[in-house]
Amino acid sequence: MIEKLRRNSFDSRDTMVFSELALGYLANLIYDSSKRIPGEIFDTYSKVYYKAIEEFSNKKCKLNGIQIDTFFHQKNVENAIREYLMNPDKLDCSNVLIQEFFEVFSEEDFSREDADLILNSFFVIIDAEIEKEPELRDYLILNLAKRTDKTVQEISQTVQEIKEVVNESKADQSRKELDADFEKSLEKYLNKILDEEGKNGISDVYTELSAREILPITLKFRDRENNKPQEFEVLELVEKEEKLIISGESGSGKTTTLRWLNYILAKSYLEGKSENVPLYIELNSYIAEERFIKEPFDAYVTMKAKGKGISEETLRTILKGKATILLDGFDLLSPTDEFYPHDKISNFITDYNNCRFVISSRPGFFESIKSSFKVSELEELTDEKIGIFINRRISNKELANTLKDKIFKNQQLKSILSNPMMLYIAIKVAMEQKDKAGDLLPSNRSKLYEAFISTLFSHQEKKGKYLCADRTQIENSLTDLYFKLQCRNEVSCKYSEALKFVKRSSEDPLFRKISPQVILEDCFKLGILNRNDNYVSYGIHQSFQEYFAAIKLKELFESGFDVSEAFNHPKWEEVVIFASEMLDSDSIDEFVDSMISKDELFLASKCVNNASEKTKEKLCALLADKIDSRYRLDKINSIKSLERIGVTGISIVIEVLENEDSDVRMSAAAALGKICTVKHKKQLEDLLKSDNEFSVNTAFEILYDIEKEERSKVVLFNDEKFLKT
């Protein structure tokens, strides 16, 4: 409707429509005067009237009969028409009609030529009809004289009503056009998500993770029986909660899960199963973007949305309540003296409280928003999910079965590879090593990363895309760059800064001199670094930054530097653990001792695998003292730490089975279930003689599981002929 009104001229069909309107008006006058008009005239013109209305209703005109009727029935218009009937002077009458026309209809919608065309049609028709029936003139003059008795107030009200009708009509059309544009833009954006998924194939290989709800401390200690954490599949939890934090350790699958959710929710919207539009926002470059320091978080969201093909207009619409916003990497943000990203995001969440939010973060970094969110923690992969994960990524069934067998037979390896990122790396390494002599997988996490990085270099060679810089030169550059970023609590920097960080390696006299730009380009080819516009950030996964930073931390420690400052910084925990795995037997005890001296016992328990038995016993004794703490959290963390240390602390954990706190007892039982093997049957059988019922039940359950596992290894049939039948 509005589109035609905005035209500067009318075509012949428009002229016809307005002619019919004029004829309808004339017939309407006749119809109103039906008692005074002779029957034969009335019959003729009543038919003309109905025909005009019928034809008009079949036209897609922008003004309806009521609107044009109202215009012709204004007092000044009717007076002008009556004067014209009494003394035909088209110019005088036309001037009045034009003036009144633009009192009702805007000059933005109609030009002067449009108005002349409409009104001339009226004069042509009325003159033609009076010429056919001359006596019609007198009846029309008489009827118009009566109609002008309307009050000015009634006419003004009618004029106002028609203006409102026209304006409503414009607004309605504008809304329809906006809605159409919105849906078209939205469909294009969502289909792009599906297209990208088709290239990456995330839905084909993604193993949906489980997550358990984490209860607030205030609830946790209030009711011990009815507040046990519940476990859900991730999608189920996302659909249940309007504001959800998905928490998990490094490599637990947070980013992959959010990207998978982005695809699933986009597909669901396009299929009409959901009204919420997903919007995935990575936070890894937020703090590095200086332009957003003084801007609200909205500006960053707008920039990211624009990069995905979402206009500001479309974004505003979906933020009114039709969005599920997926914010990935809340733990990557660190405040500075002039930039408080957590506060800005909190304000954004408050401003768009009607949207749904899913935020991913490592534990311990979301306290500022925790109160308004339900917190969940991703669970480790079960044996079943490890199998599904491997089967979806390895088409070679023999290799897949060999890898599963190796993992399930090695408890230490299985504990490492129950982490999705580590399992992904292990699969890539196994596929590379399958045709080579030697072990399929290293059992150390840092060695797995080292082996995986080797696969990246070998893939470049296989593709014939040779690198310009030496491998050692590239790795040294990454070590310097990532250590600098880690020291700054950042995961990205400007490209110009990155060039400065790798300059030392580019000028290393041991290698051919090469420009920093070329070294960075090699890193981008390998995928270990990523470039987005003028910014450089980690590639593949954040843990690769921590791995290379750990190489530098190890070098500093071995050179005699005091690195203990890193022990109590939450963002350095993974770096410290990586470094502990890289140290040789002569250095690891000293490294762990330096943590113990700083009372970082829980961190030390994560780094003690390669330490001597003496160091492990020392740490276990200190953890035993922590179990006597008045705080339940200290007790539970101590039990988890003893579980990591393994066999050395088993006797201490057994003693905890008699603790008066039920949560502490349950933690001890769970730890024993993971530590104990067939080698500990004697200790467990001794527990069966205990007077403590909980200890007896725990020992019985663990012994049952051990014997069940042992029985499962027995070959039932050796007769090959029997097996074939």
N, C-alpha and C positions, 0 to 999 in steps of 0.2 A: 504493500500500500504506500509506504513512505517513499519507496523508490520512484514511483510514478509522480508523486507530488513534487519531487525534487527536480523533475525534468524542466528544462527551460522552454520546451515547446510541446505541443500535443500533435499526435498523428491524426489521420482521418477517422480512425475508429473512435478516438477520444471525442472528436467533434460530433460524431453520430450519437455518442452516449449523452453528451450534454444537450444535444438537440432533443433527444428523447426525454431528458429531464425537464426541459422547457415545456415540451408538449404535455408531460405529466403534470407540471404546475398548472398549465392552462386548463387541463381536464379537471384538475383538483378544484379550481375556481368554479368550474361548471358544476362539479359534483356538489360543492357547498351551496350553490344557488339552485339546486334541483327543484325546489318547490316553486320557483319563479320562472324557470326555463321551460318552455314548451316541451312536451314529452318526446317528440321526434328528435329535438336537438339534444336533449339529455341522453337519450338512448345511444345516439351516435357518439357523443363525447365521453360517456361513461365507458363505452367499449374502448375508445381511444386511450382513456386513462389507464384502464387495466392492462391494455396491450403495452403501453409505455412502461408501466411498473414491471410487467413480466419480462419485457426485453431488457430493461435495466438490470433486473436481478440476475440475468444470464451473463452480464458483462462484468469484467473484473475492474470496475471503476474504483478510483481512490476516494471518492466522496459518495455517500449513499443518498437515497432519496430524501431522507429526513433532513440531512444536512443542507442540501440545495434548496429544499422546501423552506427551511427555516430562513435562509438568506432572502428568498423572494417574499417572505411574509413579514419582513421588518417594516416598520411604519413608514420610514422614508422611502423604501423601495416601492411599497404598494402605492404611496402617494405619487411617486414619479411615474409609475405605470398607469395610474388613473389619469394623470395629466396628459400622458402620451396618447391614451385612448380618446380623450376629449379633444386634444390639439396635437396631432402627430408631429413631434419635433425630436427626432432621434438623437441629435447632438446633446440637447439639454438633459434628456432622460438618461442617455448613456453616461454623461459626466457624473450624475448622481449615483447611478448604479455602480460605476467603477469605484467611486469613493467608498460606498457602503461595502463593496466586495472586499476591499482591503481592510475594512474594519473587522471582518470575520476571518479572512484567510490571509496568511502571512505572505509578504513580498518575497520571502526566502523560498516559498513553495511555488508561487505563481508569478510570472512576469506580467507586465502591462499587456503584452500581446496575447498571453493566455486568457486574461480577463476579457479583452475585446472579442476574442474568438468565441468564448462561452456566451457572452451577452448578445453578440450579433446573431448567434444561432437562435436565441430567444426571440429577437425582433423579427427574424425571417419567418419563424413558425407562427407567431401571433398575427402578423400581417396576413399570412396565407390563409389562416383559419377564418379570420374576420371577412376576408374577401369572399370566401365560400359561403359564409353565413353572416351577412351584414348586421342582422338584429342582435348578434352575439355581443356586439360592442356595448349596447345599452345595458344588457344584463350584467356584463362584467364591471362596467362603471358603477352600477348600483351596488353590486356585491362588494366591490373594493371600498366604497364609501362606508359601508357598515363595518368592514373589517378594520378600518383605521381607528375605530373606537377603542382598540386595545390600549392599555396604559403603557406609558414609557417604561415602567418598572417591569411589566411582563415581557416586553420586547427585549429589554436589556438582559433579563434572566435567560431568555431563549438564546440570545447571541452568546452569552457566557457559556451556556450548555454546549453549543455547537463548537466553541473554541476548545472546551474540555474534551469533547469527543475526538476532535482532530488531534489534539495533543496526546491523548491516550492512545490513539491509533498509531501515532508516530513512535511513542515510547514502546508500545507493544511490538511493533515491527523491529525497532532497534534491538529489543530484547531477543527476538527470534533470530535476528542476524548474528548477535553476539553469541547466543547459544549454539548456533550452527557452526560459527567459527571456532568456538571453544571445543566442541565435540570433534571437529575435524582435526584441530591441532592436537588434542588429546590422543586421538586414535593414531595419529602419525607418531607421536612420542612413544606410546605404549608398544606399537608394532616395531619400533626401533629397538626397544628392549628385547623383544622376542627374536628379532633378527640377530642381535649381538649374541644372545644365548645360543642361537643356532650355530654360530661360528665357534663359540667357546665350549658348548656342550656341557655346561655345568649341571643341568638337570639330569643328564645321562649318567654322570659319574658321582653326583652328590649323594652322600649317605646321610640321611636326616639324623641329626643328633638329638639326644635327650638332654633335658635341662631340669634341674630341681629348683624349686622356689626357696629362696633364702629368707627366713623370717627375721624381722627386726629384733634386736637384742631385748627390747622391752617386752615383746610378746614371747620370745624364746624362753625366758626365765620365769614367766608368769604361769604357764600351764604346760607341764612336761608331757602330758599324755596326748593332748589333742592338737599339738602344734608341730607334729613331725613334718619335715619338708616333703612335699609331694613331687613326684617326677612326671614330666610331660614330654611329649614330642614337641620340638620347637614351634612348629606351625600351630599346634593346638594352644600353646601358651600365648603366642602372638595374637591369635583370634580371641583369646579370653581376656587379655589385659589391654587397656587403652594406653597405658604408659608402662613400658617394660625396659629394664636394663638386662642385657645379655652379657654376663660376666664370664671370664675364662682366662686361664693362663696363656702365655705366649704359644701360638700355634694350635690352640684348642678349636679353631674353626669359626671364629667370630665373623671375620670378613667374608669368608665363603658363604656362611649362613645368611648374612645380610644380603649378599648378591643373589643368592638363591631365592630368598624371600622377595626381592625386587622383581624377579622373573615370575614367581608364582602369583604374586598379587597383581601384576600387570595382566597376566593371562586370565586371572579370575575376573578382573574388571571388564575386559574385552568380551568375555563369555557371559556377562551379565550376572555373575554370581556374587559380585561385591560392588559397593558404591565408592570404595576408597581407592584413590590413586596413589601408587607408591612413588616416593621420591627419595632416591639413594644419594646421600651426601657424604663424601669422604672428608674427614677433618685433618688429614695429614698435611695439608698445605695452608690451613687457616692461619696459624700463628706466624707463618713466614710471609704472608701477604701484608706488607706494611700499610697498604692503602685502606685496610679494614680496621686499623687501630682505633680511629675515631668514629667509625661507622657502626651501627647496630648489626647484629648477626644476620638480619634480613638481607643486607647487601651481599654478604658472602653466599647465602642461599640463592639469591637472584642470579649472581654470576655463575654459580654451578648449574642452576636450572637452565640458564641461557645456553650453556655449553651442551646441554642435552636436547636442545631444540624447543624449550618451553619459553614462550614469551612472557613478559611481565604481566600482561593482562590475564593470560591463562593461569599463571602462578598465583595471582591474587585470588582468582576464582577458586582454585583447589584448596588454598589455605583457609578459605572460609569454613571448611569443615569436611572436605572430601579428600583429605590427604592422610596417608600413613607415611610419616617421615622417618627414614632410616639413617641415623647418624652413626657413622662408623669411625671408631678410634678416639673416644672421649679421653682416654688415658694419654694420648699423644700431646695434649694441650698443657702448656705450662705458662702461668702468668708471669708478666714482666712488670717493671716499674710503671709502665704506662698502658699496659694491655692486660685486660682481665677476661680471657675468653670464656671461662666458666660462667661468670656473671652475665655475659652477653647472651650465651645460649640459654641460661635460666630465664632471662627476660623474654627471649623469643618463645620459649615453651609456654610462659604465662600469657603472652600476647595471643598465641594461637592454641589456647587450651582446648578448643573443640577438635583439634586434629589428634590423631593417634601417633605415638612416638615409640620407636624401638631404638635403643642406644647400645652400642657395643663398647666394652671397656675391660681392661685388665682389672683384677680386684684391687681395691684400695684407692682408686682414683675418682670415684664418683660420689663422694660424701656430700658435695654441694647440692646435688639434685636428688639424693637418695630418698628423702622424706616423701616426695610426691610420686615415686616410682615403685613398682613391684620389681624386686631384684631376683634374678635367676642365675644359676651357674651351670655352664655346660659340663656334662659328664664326660668322663673318659670313654673311649671306644671299648665296648664289650668284645669278647671273643667273636661273637656272632657278627658284630658290625665291622670288626677288623677283616673278617672273611668277606663280607659284602663289599667293603671298600676296595680290597685287593681284586676281587673278581670283576668289578666294574672298570678297573684300570688296566688289567693285564689280560689280553685276549688269549695268550699262550697258557692253556690250562695246566700244562706240566710245570711251567715256571711258577704260576700262581700257587699251585699245591706245594711246591718245594719251599716257597717263601713262607707260606702259612705254617708249614711243619716246623721250619726253623724258628719262627717267632714263638709258637706255642710251646716249644720244648725248652726255651730259654727265658726264664722268669725276668731276668734283668733286661733283656732285649724287649720283651713284651711290655714291661713297664714304661720303657722309652717310647715304644711305637703305639701305645694306646692314645697318643696325641696325634690328631689328624695331620698336622703339618709334618711331623716327623715320619709318619707312615708314608706320606706322599713322597718325601725325600728318599726314604728307604726303597720305595718301589722304583723310582727313577734310577737309583744306584744299582739295584738288583738287575734291572733290565739292561743296564750298561755292562754289568759284570758277568752276565749269564754265560758268555762264551769264553771267558778268561779263566785262567787257572787261579786257584786261591779261594779264599772265603767269599761267599756271596755278599755278606754284609759285615761291616765293623760293628762292634757292640757299644761303641762310645759315641755320644751325641755329636761332639765337635768333629770327630773323625768322619761321621756321616755327612756333615756339612762340607768338610774338605773333599770327600769323595764326590759329592753332588756338584760342587764347583768344577771339579775335573771333568764331569760329564758335560758341563756347559761349554768348556773349551773344546772338547772332542767333537761336540755337535757342530761347532763352527767349522772345524776342519772337514767333517764329513759333508757339509753343505758347500764346501769350496769357498767359504767366506773367511779368508784368512785375516787375522788381526794384525794391525800395524806395530803395536808395542809388544814387548816381551811379557810373558805371563807373570813373572815375578814383579816386573815393573808395574803391571796393572794391579796386582794384589797389594803391593806396597802403597799404591795411590789410594786404593779403596780403604786400606787400613788407616792412613792419615786422614782422609776425608771423613770417614765414619766416626773416628775417635773425636775429631773436632766437633761434629754434630752432637755426639753423645754428651760431650762436656758442656755443650750449650743447652742441653735438654730439648733438642730440636731433631726433627726427622727430615727436614728439607732446608735448602738455602738457595740463594740466587746463583745463577750459572756463573756469574763473574767471580763470586766467592769460591765456588767449587774449583775454578781454574787456579786460584791462589793456593788452595789446599793440596792440590796434586802437583804443584810446580816442583817441589823438592824431588819427587820421584822422576819427573820428566827430565831433570837435569842430572840424575845419578850417573856418575862417570863409569859405572860398571856396565852400563847399557848404552845403546845407540841413542844419541840425543834426539828427542822427539818433543813435539809441542804438547802442552797440557790439553788442548782442544782434541787432539788425536787420541790421547789416552781416554778422555771422557767418552769420545765416540765409540771406542772399543767396549767400554763398560756398558753403554746403551745397547750395543749389539748383543752382548752377552745376557742382558736383562737384569744384571745385578744393580744397575742404576736406572732410574727413570727420569726422563725430562718432560716437563709440562710447561709449555711457553718458556718463560725466562727463569723457571725454577727447576732444581734438581732434587730428587728424593730417592729413598730406597726403592729397589726393585724386588720383585718376587714376594718378599715378606719382610716385615720389620726386623725379624730375628737375624737377618743377614747383616744389618747394621750392627747389631749387638755382637754377632760372631766376629766381625772384623775389628770392632772396638776392643773385644777381648784379647785379640792377638797383641794389640798395643799395650793393654793393661798387663798382660803376662810379661812382655818385654821390659816394661818399667819395673815390675816387681823383681824380676831376675837381675835387673841392673842396680838393685838396692834402694829404689824409691819407695817411700811410704805411700801405699795405695789404700790405706784403711778408710780414707774418707768415702770411698765408693761403697763400703760395706753397709752403711746405714742409709744410703740413698735408694728409695724404692725403684727408681728407673734404671738403676745399675745392677739390680739383682741378677738378671739373666746374663749380663756381661761377666759378672763375678763367677757365676756357675760355669759358663763357657771356659773362662780362664783356668778354673780349677781342673777341668778335664784336659787341658793342654799341658799342664805342668808335669814334669817328671817326678819320680818317687823321691828324689833328693829335695825337692822344693815344696811338694804338696803339704807335708806336715807343717812346715813353717807358715804356709799360706793359711791353713785351717787354724793354726794356733793364733795367728794375728786376728782372726775373726772371733775366736773364743775370748781373747783378751779384751775385745770390745763388747763382750756379752752378746754377740750376734749368734746365739746358739742355733736358732732355727735355720738361719742361712748356712751356718757351718754344716748342718746335717744334710744339706743339699749338695755340698761340695766334698764330702768325706769319702766317697766311693774308692778313690785311689790312694787314700791315706793308709798309714800303718795301723796295725791292730791296737797299738798303744794309744795312738791319737783317738781312735774310735772309742776305746774304753774310757778315756778321759772325758770325752764329750758325753757319753752315756751317763756317767756319774753325775755330771752337771745337770743333765736333763732329768735325772731321777729326783734331784733336789727341786726342780721346777714343778714336778708333779705334786709336791707338798704345798704348792702355792695356794693362797686363798681364792685365787681367781680361776674359774672353770676354763676360760679360754686358754690360759697358760698351760693348764693340765692337758687339754685336748691337743694343743699345738706340740707339746712335749711328746705325747704319744705318737703323733704323726711323724715327728722328727726321728723317734726311735724306730718307727716302721721303715723309714728311708735307710737308716743305718743297717738294718737287717738283723742278722743272727746275733751280733754282739750285744744287742739290747733286749734279746728275747726274754731273759729271766726277769728283767724289770717290768716288762709289759705284762707278764703272767701275774706278777704281784698286784698289778692294778685291777685285775679282775674282781678283787674283793673291795674295791673302793666304794664308799657309801653313795657316791653320786652315780645315778643310773646312766647319764650321758657319757660320763668318763668310762664306766665299765663297758658300754657299747663300743666306744672308740677303741678300747683295748682289744676287745674281741675281734673287731674288724681288722685291726692291725695284725693280730696273730694269724688270722685267716690268710693274709697275704704273705706273711713271713714264713710260716711253718711249711716244711716239706716232709718227705718220708724220713729224713734224717732226724727229725724231732719227735718221732713217735714215742720214744721213751719218756720224754718230758710231758707229753700230752697224756700218756697212760698213767703217769704219776698223779696228774691233775684229777683223774677220775676218782681217786681215793679221797679227794678234798671234802671237807664238811660244807663247803660253800656251793650251794646249788647252781649258781650262775657259772662258776668255774667249771663244774662238772659238765653242764650242758654245752658250754663253749668247746671244751675239749672233745666231747662226743661228736659234735657237728664237724669240727675240723678233721678229726680222725676218719669220720665217715667219708668226707670229701677226698682225703688223701688216698684211702683204700679204693674208692670208686675210680679215681684217676689211674691207680696202679692196675686195677682189673681191666680197665679199658685198653691197656697196652698189650694185653695177652692176645696172641694170635689164636683164634678159635679153630680154624681149619687150615691145615697145611697140605691137604691132598689136592693137588692141582686138578686131577680128573674130576673130583667131587665139585670143585669150584666151577669148573666149566659146565657141569650139568645144571 
